[in-house]
Amino acid sequence: MSRPAIGVALANPALKARALDFGGVPIAMTPVAFTPSLAEETAKWAKVIRAANMKPG
């Protein structure tokens, strides 16, 4: 089985360094592993947005 494109990209030290420069934390994981992480982050930031009464625009 070949590596997914994102896995190949994250193996590139220059690309990983660039992501870190932008404040990203590159972590290679499967879609199955990413789904709960995304749900947790969405719930966390939704609380922040509601607490601050932020509105689009």
N, CA, C and O atoms as a Tripos MOL2 file, in Angstrom:
@<TRIPOS>MOLECULE
protein
  228   227    57     0     0
PROTEIN
NO_CHARGES

@<TRIPOS>ATOM
      1 N           0.8470   -1.1810    0.0000 N.3       1 MET1
      2 CA          0.0000    0.0000    0.0000 C.3       1 MET1
      3 C           0.8950    1.2470    0.0000 C.2       1 MET1
      4 O           1.8800    1.2980    0.7360 O.2       1 MET1
      5 N           0.5690    2.2190   -0.7930 N.am      2 SER2
      6 CA          1.3520    3.4510   -0.8590 C.3       2 SER2
      7 C           0.9270    4.4000    0.2600 C.2       2 SER2
      8 O          -0.1870    4.3220    0.7790 O.2       2 SER2
      9 N           1.8410    5.2920    0.6150 N.am      3 ARG3
     10 CA          1.5490    6.2800    1.6560 C.3       3 ARG3
     11 C           0.6040    7.3410    1.1180 C.2       3 ARG3
     12 O           0.7270    7.7540   -0.0350 O.2       3 ARG3
     13 N          -0.3370    7.7850    1.9420 N.am      4 PRO4
     14 CA         -1.1960    8.8960    1.5200 C.3       4 PRO4
     15 C          -0.3530   10.1400    1.2820 C.2       4 PRO4
     16 O           0.7070   10.3050    1.8870 O.2       4 PRO4
     17 N          -0.8150   10.9950    0.4200 N.am      5 ALA5
     18 CA         -0.0750   12.2080    0.0580 C.3       5 ALA5
     19 C           0.2660   13.0600    1.2690 C.2       5 ALA5
     20 O           1.3550   13.6290    1.3310 O.2       5 ALA5
     21 N          -0.6390   13.1580    2.2300 N.am      6 ILE6
     22 CA         -0.3510   13.9940    3.4020 C.3       6 ILE6
     23 C           0.7860   13.3910    4.2200 C.2       6 ILE6
     24 O           1.5960   14.1220    4.7910 O.2       6 ILE6
     25 N           0.8490   12.0670    4.2800 N.am      7 GLY7
     26 CA          1.9440   11.4100    4.9930 C.3       7 GLY7
     27 C           3.2770   11.6820    4.3360 C.2       7 GLY7
     28 O           4.2840   11.8930    5.0120 O.2       7 GLY7
     29 N           3.2800   11.6760    3.0150 N.am      8 VAL8
     30 CA          4.4950   11.9840    2.2670 C.3       8 VAL8
     31 C           4.9000   13.4340    2.5220 C.2       8 VAL8
     32 O           6.0770   13.7270    2.7340 O.2       8 VAL8
     33 N           3.9320   14.3310    2.4990 N.am      9 ALA9
     34 CA          4.2230   15.7500    2.7240 C.3       9 ALA9
     35 C           4.7780   15.9780    4.1280 C.2       9 ALA9
     36 O           5.7330   16.7350    4.3000 O.2       9 ALA9
     37 N           4.1870   15.3300    5.1310 N.am     10 LEU10
     38 CA          4.6490   15.5320    6.5010 C.3      10 LEU10
     39 C           6.0200   14.9210    6.7490 C.2      10 LEU10
     40 O           6.6830   15.2630    7.7280 O.2      10 LEU10
     41 N           6.4450   14.0320    5.8820 N.am     11 ALA11
     42 CA          7.7840   13.4600    5.9980 C.3      11 ALA11
     43 C           8.8450   14.4180    5.4520 C.2      11 ALA11
     44 O          10.0370   14.2090    5.6780 O.2      11 ALA11
     45 N           8.4310   15.4490    4.7470 N.am     12 ASN12
     46 CA          9.3400   16.4400    4.1760 C.3      12 ASN12
     47 C           9.7040   17.4580    5.2650 C.2      12 ASN12
     48 O           8.8430   18.2230    5.6990 O.2      12 ASN12
     49 N          10.9610   17.4780    5.7090 N.am     13 PRO13
     50 CA         11.3510   18.3870    6.7980 C.3      13 PRO13
     51 C          11.0870   19.8640    6.4930 C.2      13 PRO13
     52 O          10.7270   20.6190    7.3960 O.2      13 PRO13
     53 N          11.2550   20.2830    5.2600 N.am     14 ALA14
     54 CA         11.0260   21.6900    4.9060 C.3      14 ALA14
     55 C           9.5510   22.0520    5.0500 C.2      14 ALA14
     56 O           9.2210   23.1210    5.5630 O.2      14 ALA14
     57 N           8.6720   21.1780    4.6040 N.am     15 LEU15
     58 CA          7.2370   21.4450    4.7040 C.3      15 LEU15
     59 C           6.8020   21.4210    6.1670 C.2      15 LEU15
     60 O           6.0030   22.2530    6.5960 O.2      15 LEU15
     61 N           7.3260   20.4720    6.9230 N.am     16 LYS16
     62 CA          6.9880   20.3960    8.3350 C.3      16 LYS16
     63 C           7.4490   21.6620    9.0620 C.2      16 LYS16
     64 O           6.7150   22.1980    9.8920 O.2      16 LYS16
     65 N           8.6530   22.1400    8.7590 N.am     17 ALA17
     66 CA          9.1710   23.3670    9.3660 C.3      17 ALA17
     67 C           8.3040   24.5690    9.0050 C.2      17 ALA17
     68 O           8.0560   25.4340    9.8450 O.2      17 ALA17
     69 N           7.8510   24.6220    7.7730 N.am     18 ARG18
     70 CA          6.9980   25.7350    7.3210 C.3      18 ARG18
     71 C           5.6710   25.7390    8.0650 C.2      18 ARG18
     72 O           5.1760   26.7960    8.4570 O.2      18 ARG18
     73 N           5.0970   24.5530    8.2590 N.am     19 ALA19
     74 CA          3.8480   24.4590    9.0220 C.3      19 ALA19
     75 C           4.0590   24.9500   10.4490 C.2      19 ALA19
     76 O           3.2100   25.6500   11.0000 O.2      19 ALA19
     77 N           5.1810   24.5880   11.0420 N.am     20 LEU20
     78 CA          5.4980   25.0470   12.3940 C.3      20 LEU20
     79 C           5.6730   26.5570   12.4390 C.2      20 LEU20
     80 O           5.2890   27.1940   13.4200 O.2      20 LEU20
     81 N           6.2520   27.1420   11.3850 N.am     21 ASP21
     82 CA          6.4150   28.6010   11.3090 C.3      21 ASP21
     83 C           5.0700   29.3160   11.3700 C.2      21 ASP21
     84 O           4.9690   30.4210   11.9020 O.2      21 ASP21
     85 N           4.0370   28.6760   10.8200 N.am     22 PHE22
     86 CA          2.6940   29.2650   10.8030 C.3      22 PHE22
     87 C           1.9040   28.9320   12.0610 C.2      22 PHE22
     88 O           0.7370   29.3030   12.1820 O.2      22 PHE22
     89 N           2.5430   28.2310   13.0000 N.am     23 GLY23
     90 CA          1.8560   27.8890   14.2410 C.3      23 GLY23
     91 C           1.1110   26.5680   14.1790 C.2      23 GLY23
     92 O           0.4010   26.2040   15.1160 O.2      23 GLY23
     93 N           1.2730   25.8560   13.0830 N.am     24 GLY24
     94 CA          0.6220   24.5510   12.9540 C.3      24 GLY24
     95 C           1.3910   23.4830   13.6990 C.2      24 GLY24
     96 O           2.5800   23.6320   13.9830 O.2      24 GLY24
     97 N           0.7060   22.4190   14.0050 N.am     25 VAL25
     98 CA          1.3280   21.2620   14.6300 C.3      25 VAL25
     99 C           1.0250   20.0680   13.7400 C.2      25 VAL25
    100 O           0.0050   19.4000   13.9130 O.2      25 VAL25
    101 N           1.9110   19.8000   12.7870 N.am     26 PRO26
    102 CA          1.6350   18.7170   11.8470 C.3      26 PRO26
    103 C           1.6830   17.3520   12.5190 C.2      26 PRO26
    104 O           2.6930   16.9690   13.1080 O.2      26 PRO26
    105 N           0.5860   16.6340   12.4210 N.am     27 ILE27
    106 CA          0.4760   15.3010   12.9990 C.3      27 ILE27
    107 C          -0.1570   14.4010   11.9390 C.2      27 ILE27
    108 O          -1.2570   14.6690   11.4550 O.2      27 ILE27
    109 N           0.5450   13.3490   11.5930 N.am     28 ALA28
    110 CA         -0.0050   12.3980   10.6190 C.3      28 ALA28
    111 C          -0.9050   11.4180   11.3560 C.2      28 ALA28
    112 O          -0.4900   10.8050   12.3390 O.2      28 ALA28
    113 N          -2.1350   11.2720   10.8840 N.am     29 MET29
    114 CA         -3.0590   10.3040   11.4610 C.3      29 MET29
    115 C          -4.0660    9.8770   10.4100 C.2      29 MET29
    116 O          -4.2490   10.5480    9.3950 O.2      29 MET29
    117 N          -4.7020    8.7730   10.6640 N.am     30 THR30
    118 CA         -5.6980    8.2620    9.7250 C.3      30 THR30
    119 C          -6.9780    9.0790    9.8540 C.2      30 THR30
    120 O          -7.1880    9.7470   10.8660 O.2      30 THR30
    121 N          -7.8390    9.0300    8.8290 N.am     31 PRO31
    122 CA         -9.1320    9.7110    8.9420 C.3      31 PRO31
    123 C          -9.9440    9.2130   10.1390 C.2      31 PRO31
    124 O         -10.6470    9.9920   10.7820 O.2      31 PRO31
    125 N          -9.8460    7.9280   10.4340 N.am     32 VAL32
    126 CA        -10.5810    7.3670   11.5720 C.3      32 VAL32
    127 C         -10.0860    7.9800   12.8800 C.2      32 VAL32
    128 O         -10.8890    8.2740   13.7660 O.2      32 VAL32
    129 N          -8.7940    8.1730   13.0070 N.am     33 ALA33
    130 CA         -8.2300    8.7790   14.2110 C.3      33 ALA33
    131 C          -8.4970   10.2800   14.2660 C.2      33 ALA33
    132 O          -8.6000   10.8540   15.3500 O.2      33 ALA33
    133 N          -8.6080   10.9130   13.1080 N.am     34 PHE34
    134 CA         -8.8010   12.3600   13.0520 C.3      34 PHE34
    135 C         -10.2290   12.7680   13.4260 C.2      34 PHE34
    136 O         -10.4370   13.8450   13.9850 O.2      34 PHE34
    137 N         -11.1970   11.9300   13.1250 N.am     35 THR35
    138 CA        -12.6040   12.2870   13.3320 C.3      35 THR35
    139 C         -12.9050   12.6980   14.7730 C.2      35 THR35
    140 O         -13.4920   13.7610   14.9740 O.2      35 THR35
    141 N         -12.5300   11.9080   15.7890 N.am     36 PRO36
    142 CA        -12.8130   12.3480   17.1610 C.3      36 PRO36
    143 C         -12.0470   13.6220   17.5470 C.2      36 PRO36
    144 O         -12.5590   14.4590   18.2910 O.2      36 PRO36
    145 N         -10.8420   13.7580   17.0480 N.am     37 SER37
    146 CA        -10.0460   14.9500   17.3240 C.3      37 SER37
    147 C         -10.7430   16.1910   16.7710 C.2      37 SER37
    148 O         -10.8130   17.2210   17.4410 O.2      37 SER37
    149 N         -11.2480   16.0880   15.5630 N.am     38 LEU38
    150 CA        -11.9580   17.2090   14.9410 C.3      38 LEU38
    151 C         -13.2210   17.5440   15.7270 C.2      38 LEU38
    152 O         -13.5260   18.7180   15.9360 O.2      38 LEU38
    153 N         -13.9550   16.5260   16.1630 N.am     39 ALA39
    154 CA        -15.1740   16.7580   16.9380 C.3      39 ALA39
    155 C         -14.8520   17.4630   18.2570 C.2      39 ALA39
    156 O         -15.5750   18.3720   18.6620 O.2      39 ALA39
    157 N         -13.7760   17.0530   18.9260 N.am     40 GLU40
    158 CA        -13.3800   17.6880   20.1890 C.3      40 GLU40
    159 C         -12.9960   19.1480   19.9770 C.2      40 GLU40
    160 O         -13.4110   20.0160   20.7450 O.2      40 GLU40
    161 N         -12.2140   19.4210   18.9500 N.am     41 GLU41
    162 CA        -11.7960   20.8010   18.6690 C.3      41 GLU41
    163 C         -12.9950   21.6700   18.3030 C.2      41 GLU41
    164 O         -13.0830   22.8210   18.7320 O.2      41 GLU41
    165 N         -13.9120   21.1280   17.5200 N.am     42 THR42
    166 CA        -15.1110   21.8740   17.1290 C.3      42 THR42
    167 C         -15.9320   22.2390   18.3520 C.2      42 THR42
    168 O         -16.3750   23.3800   18.4840 O.2      42 THR42
    169 N         -16.1400   21.2780   19.2510 N.am     43 ALA43
    170 CA        -16.9160   21.5360   20.4650 C.3      43 ALA43
    171 C         -16.2190   22.5710   21.3440 C.2      43 ALA43
    172 O         -16.8690   23.4610   21.8910 O.2      43 ALA43
    173 N         -14.9040   22.4580   21.4790 N.am     44 LYS44
    174 CA        -14.1400   23.3920   22.3120 C.3      44 LYS44
    175 C         -14.2720   24.8250   21.7990 C.2      44 LYS44
    176 O         -14.5620   25.7420   22.5670 O.2      44 LYS44
    177 N         -14.0570   25.0090   20.5000 N.am     45 TRP45
    178 CA        -14.0960   26.3670   19.9550 C.3      45 TRP45
    179 C         -15.5120   26.9020   19.8250 C.2      45 TRP45
    180 O         -15.7140   28.1160   19.8450 O.2      45 TRP45
    181 N         -16.4880   26.0280   19.6930 N.am     46 ALA46
    182 CA        -17.8880   26.4720   19.6700 C.3      46 ALA46
    183 C         -18.2450   27.1100   21.0100 C.2      46 ALA46
    184 O         -18.9430   28.1230   21.0490 O.2      46 ALA46
    185 N         -17.7660   26.5200   22.1130 N.am     47 LYS47
    186 CA        -18.0130   27.0980   23.4380 C.3      47 LYS47
    187 C         -17.3770   28.4830   23.5590 C.2      47 LYS47
    188 O         -17.9840   29.4050   24.1040 O.2      47 LYS47
    189 N         -16.1710   28.6220   23.0560 N.am     48 VAL48
    190 CA        -15.4750   29.9160   23.1080 C.3      48 VAL48
    191 C         -16.2540   30.9620   22.3040 C.2      48 VAL48
    192 O         -16.4550   32.0860   22.7640 O.2      48 VAL48
    193 N         -16.6770   30.5890   21.1300 N.am     49 ILE49
    194 CA        -17.4100   31.5120   20.2560 C.3      49 ILE49
    195 C         -18.7280   31.9320   20.8970 C.2      49 ILE49
    196 O         -19.0850   33.1100   20.8780 O.2      49 ILE49
    197 N         -19.4580   30.9570   21.4700 N.am     50 ARG50
    198 CA        -20.7290   31.2930   22.1250 C.3      50 ARG50
    199 C         -20.4830   32.1710   23.3590 C.2      50 ARG50
    200 O         -21.2150   33.1380   23.5720 O.2      50 ARG50
    201 N         -19.4910   31.8630   24.1580 N.am     51 ALA51
    202 CA        -19.2010   32.6310   25.3630 C.3      51 ALA51
    203 C         -18.8400   34.0850   25.0400 C.2      51 ALA51
    204 O         -19.1760   35.0030   25.7880 O.2      51 ALA51
    205 N         -18.1530   34.2720   23.9190 N.am     52 ALA52
    206 CA        -17.7570   35.6250   23.5070 C.3      52 ALA52
    207 C         -18.8240   36.3100   22.6680 C.2      52 ALA52
    208 O         -18.6580   37.4570   22.2530 O.2      52 ALA52
    209 N         -19.9250   35.5980   22.4180 N.am     53 ASN53
    210 CA        -21.0340   36.1160   21.6170 C.3      53 ASN53
    211 C         -20.5540   36.5990   20.2490 C.2      53 ASN53
    212 O         -20.9980   37.6350   19.7550 O.2      53 ASN53
    213 N         -19.6530   35.8440   19.6510 N.am     54 MET54
    214 CA        -19.1220   36.2070   18.3290 C.3      54 MET54
    215 C         -20.1540   35.9030   17.2500 C.2      54 MET54
    216 O         -20.8860   34.9160   17.3220 O.2      54 MET54
    217 N         -20.1910   36.7590   16.2720 N.am     55 LYS55
    218 CA        -21.1010   36.6070   15.1220 C.3      55 LYS55
    219 C         -20.3010   36.7430   13.8370 C.2      55 LYS55
    220 O         -19.3260   37.4930   13.8020 O.2      55 LYS55
    221 N         -20.6890   36.0350   12.7760 N.am     56 PRO56
    222 CA        -19.9740   36.1870   11.5020 C.3      56 PRO56
    223 C         -20.1270   37.5910   10.9320 C.2      56 PRO56
    224 O         -21.1330   38.2660   11.1500 O.2      56 PRO56
    225 N         -19.1110   38.0060   10.2050 N.am     57 GLY57
    226 CA        -19.1680   39.2690    9.5000 C.3      57 GLY57
    227 C         -18.7800   40.3930   10.3520 C.2      57 GLY57
    228 O         -18.7760   41.5380    9.9000 O.2      57 GLY57
@<TRIPOS>BOND
     1     1     2 1
     2     2     3 1
     3     3     4 2
     4     3     5 am
     5     5     6 1
     6     6     7 1
     7     7     8 2
     8     7     9 am
     9     9    10 1
    10    10    11 1
    11    11    12 2
    12    11    13 am
    13    13    14 1
    14    14    15 1
    15    15    16 2
    16    15    17 am
    17    17    18 1
    18    18    19 1
    19    19    20 2
    20    19    21 am
    21    21    22 1
    22    22    23 1
    23    23    24 2
    24    23    25 am
    25    25    26 1
    26    26    27 1
    27    27    28 2
    28    27    29 am
    29    29    30 1
    30    30    31 1
    31    31    32 2
    32    31    33 am
    33    33    34 1
    34    34    35 1
    35    35    36 2
    36    35    37 am
    37    37    38 1
    38    38    39 1
    39    39    40 2
    40    39    41 am
    41    41    42 1
    42    42    43 1
    43    43    44 2
    44    43    45 am
    45    45    46 1
    46    46    47 1
    47    47    48 2
    48    47    49 am
    49    49    50 1
    50    50    51 1
    51    51    52 2
    52    51    53 am
    53    53    54 1
    54    54    55 1
    55    55    56 2
    56    55    57 am
    57    57    58 1
    58    58    59 1
    59    59    60 2
    60    59    61 am
    61    61    62 1
    62    62    63 1
    63    63    64 2
    64    63    65 am
    65    65    66 1
    66    66    67 1
    67    67    68 2
    68    67    69 am
    69    69    70 1
    70    70    71 1
    71    71    72 2
    72    71    73 am
    73    73    74 1
    74    74    75 1
    75    75    76 2
    76    75    77 am
    77    77    78 1
    78    78    79 1
    79    79    80 2
    80    79    81 am
    81    81    82 1
    82    82    83 1
    83    83    84 2
    84    83    85 am
    85    85    86 1
    86    86    87 1
    87    87    88 2
    88    87    89 am
    89    89    90 1
    90    90    91 1
    91    91    92 2
    92    91    93 am
    93    93    94 1
    94    94    95 1
    95    95    96 2
    96    95    97 am
    97    97    98 1
    98    98    99 1
    99    99   100 2
   100    99   101 am
   101   101   102 1
   102   102   103 1
   103   103   104 2
   104   103   105 am
   105   105   106 1
   106   106   107 1
   107   107   108 2
   108   107   109 am
   109   109   110 1
   110   110   111 1
   111   111   112 2
   112   111   113 am
   113   113   114 1
   114   114   115 1
   115   115   116 2
   116   115   117 am
   117   117   118 1
   118   118   119 1
   119   119   120 2
   120   119   121 am
   121   121   122 1
   122   122   123 1
   123   123   124 2
   124   123   125 am
   125   125   126 1
   126   126   127 1
   127   127   128 2
   128   127   129 am
   129   129   130 1
   130   130   131 1
   131   131   132 2
   132   131   133 am
   133   133   134 1
   134   134   135 1
   135   135   136 2
   136   135   137 am
   137   137   138 1
   138   138   139 1
   139   139   140 2
   140   139   141 am
   141   141   142 1
   142   142   143 1
   143   143   144 2
   144   143   145 am
   145   145   146 1
   146   146   147 1
   147   147   148 2
   148   147   149 am
   149   149   150 1
   150   150   151 1
   151   151   152 2
   152   151   153 am
   153   153   154 1
   154   154   155 1
   155   155   156 2
   156   155   157 am
   157   157   158 1
   158   158   159 1
   159   159   160 2
   160   159   161 am
   161   161   162 1
   162   162   163 1
   163   163   164 2
   164   163   165 am
   165   165   166 1
   166   166   167 1
   167   167   168 2
   168   167   169 am
   169   169   170 1
   170   170   171 1
   171   171   172 2
   172   171   173 am
   173   173   174 1
   174   174   175 1
   175   175   176 2
   176   175   177 am
   177   177   178 1
   178   178   179 1
   179   179   180 2
   180   179   181 am
   181   181   182 1
   182   182   183 1
   183   183   184 2
   184   183   185 am
   185   185   186 1
   186   186   187 1
   187   187   188 2
   188   187   189 am
   189   189   190 1
   190   190   191 1
   191   191   192 2
   192   191   193 am
   193   193   194 1
   194   194   195 1
   195   195   196 2
   196   195   197 am
   197   197   198 1
   198   198   199 1
   199   199   200 2
   200   199   201 am
   201   201   202 1
   202   202   203 1
   203   203   204 2
   204   203   205 am
   205   205   206 1
   206   206   207 1
   207   207   208 2
   208   207   209 am
   209   209   210 1
   210   210   211 1
   211   211   212 2
   212   211   213 am
   213   213   214 1
   214   214   215 1
   215   215   216 2
   216   215   217 am
   217   217   218 1
   218   218   219 1
   219   219   220 2
   220   219   221 am
   221   221   222 1
   222   222   223 1
   223   223   224 2
   224   223   225 am
   225   225   226 1
   226   226   227 1
   227   227   228 2
@<TRIPOS>SUBSTRUCTURE
     1 MET1         2 RESIDUE 1 A MET
     2 SER2         6 RESIDUE 1 A SER
     3 ARG3        10 RESIDUE 1 A ARG
     4 PRO4        14 RESIDUE 1 A PRO
     5 ALA5        18 RESIDUE 1 A ALA
     6 ILE6        22 RESIDUE 1 A ILE
     7 GLY7        26 RESIDUE 1 A GLY
     8 VAL8        30 RESIDUE 1 A VAL
     9 ALA9        34 RESIDUE 1 A ALA
    10 LEU10       38 RESIDUE 1 A LEU
    11 ALA11       42 RESIDUE 1 A ALA
    12 ASN12       46 RESIDUE 1 A ASN
    13 PRO13       50 RESIDUE 1 A PRO
    14 ALA14       54 RESIDUE 1 A ALA
    15 LEU15       58 RESIDUE 1 A LEU
    16 LYS16       62 RESIDUE 1 A LYS
    17 ALA17       66 RESIDUE 1 A ALA
    18 ARG18       70 RESIDUE 1 A ARG
    19 ALA19       74 RESIDUE 1 A ALA
    20 LEU20       78 RESIDUE 1 A LEU
    21 ASP21       82 RESIDUE 1 A ASP
    22 PHE22       86 RESIDUE 1 A PHE
    23 GLY23       90 RESIDUE 1 A GLY
    24 GLY24       94 RESIDUE 1 A GLY
    25 VAL25       98 RESIDUE 1 A VAL
    26 PRO26      102 RESIDUE 1 A PRO
    27 ILE27      106 RESIDUE 1 A ILE
    28 ALA28      110 RESIDUE 1 A ALA
    29 MET29      114 RESIDUE 1 A MET
    30 THR30      118 RESIDUE 1 A THR
    31 PRO31      122 RESIDUE 1 A PRO
    32 VAL32      126 RESIDUE 1 A VAL
    33 ALA33      130 RESIDUE 1 A ALA
    34 PHE34      134 RESIDUE 1 A PHE
    35 THR35      138 RESIDUE 1 A THR
    36 PRO36      142 RESIDUE 1 A PRO
    37 SER37      146 RESIDUE 1 A SER
    38 LEU38      150 RESIDUE 1 A LEU
    39 ALA39      154 RESIDUE 1 A ALA
    40 GLU40      158 RESIDUE 1 A GLU
    41 GLU41      162 RESIDUE 1 A GLU
    42 THR42      166 RESIDUE 1 A THR
    43 ALA43      170 RESIDUE 1 A ALA
    44 LYS44      174 RESIDUE 1 A LYS
    45 TRP45      178 RESIDUE 1 A TRP
    46 ALA46      182 RESIDUE 1 A ALA
    47 LYS47      186 RESIDUE 1 A LYS
    48 VAL48      190 RESIDUE 1 A VAL
    49 ILE49      194 RESIDUE 1 A ILE
    50 ARG50      198 RESIDUE 1 A ARG
    51 ALA51      202 RESIDUE 1 A ALA
    52 ALA52      206 RESIDUE 1 A ALA
    53 ASN53      210 RESIDUE 1 A ASN
    54 MET54      214 RESIDUE 1 A MET
    55 LYS55      218 RESIDUE 1 A LYS
    56 PRO56      222 RESIDUE 1 A PRO
    57 GLY57      226 RESIDUE 1 A GLY
